[in-house]
Amino acid sequence: MAAKKNTENLPPLYVIPSENKELQFFSRKFKVDMMEQVVKAIEFAVEHRLPLIEVFQFKNSDFVITLSERDYLNNLANIYKYFLEKEVYEYCPRVIRLQKTIKSITLPNINDEKQTFGNQRS
């Protein structure tokens, strides 16, 4: 028997149209809102130390769009750039804070590993 997925603590998925034409129209009309959903999902993933987060679900489908933790910073950089281009400045500080949080979590781990490996000489 497969393990049941614990969905109690996960944020609700943002449902997007599954038909291509409808999806294109939707994504143009609600692009800022969709990007804000990505930011919220990454915040949740970082707070709960999740290596993967589901961000969007297609309407009338079991298919979801996920983000891996290795893609969090790249997505945030693209979102920040878009917010600047569209002059949606009110969202920028939140993205910057999240980028800094992720970097502060990942960089010490890298330095700890270097120090550990560097001190293992026999």
QUISULQUI-V287846 format. One record per residue. N is the residue number from 1. RES is the residue in one letter. PHI is phi as a letter, one per 30 degrees, with the letter a starting at -180 (999 if undefined). Layout:
BEGIN
N;RES;PHI  N;RES;PHI
END
This chain:
BEGIN
1;M;999  2;A;d  3;A;d  4;K;d  5;K;d  6;N;d  7;T;c  8;E;d  9;N;c  10;L;d  11;P;d  12;P;d  13;L;d  14;Y;d  15;V;d  16;I;b  17;P;d  18;S;c  19;E;d  20;N;e  21;K;d  22;E;d  23;L;d  24;Q;d  25;F;d  26;F;e  27;S;d  28;R;d  29;K;d  30;F;c  31;K;d  32;V;d  33;D;d  34;M;d  35;M;d  36;E;d  37;Q;d  38;V;d  39;V;d  40;K;e  41;A;d  42;I;d  43;E;e  44;F;d  45;A;d  46;V;d  47;E;e  48;H;c  49;R;h  50;L;c  51;P;d  52;L;a  53;I;b  54;E;d  55;V;c  56;F;b  57;Q;b  58;F;d  59;K;e  60;N;h  61;S;a  62;D;c  63;F;d  64;V;b  65;I;c  66;T;c  67;L;b  68;S;c  69;E;e  70;R;d  71;D;c  72;Y;e  73;L;d  74;N;d  75;N;d  76;L;d  77;A;d  78;N;d  79;I;d  80;Y;d  81;K;d  82;Y;d  83;F;e  84;L;d  85;E;d  86;K;d  87;E;h  88;V;c  89;Y;d  90;E;d  91;Y;c  92;C;d  93;P;e  94;R;d  95;V;d  96;I;d  97;R;e  98;L;d  99;Q;e  100;K;d  101;T;d  102;I;d  103;K;d  104;S;d  105;I;d  106;T;d  107;L;d  108;P;e  109;N;d  110;I;d  111;N;d  112;D;d  113;E;d  114;K;d  115;Q;d  116;T;d  117;F;d  118;G;d  119;N;c  120;Q;c  121;R;d  122;S;c
END
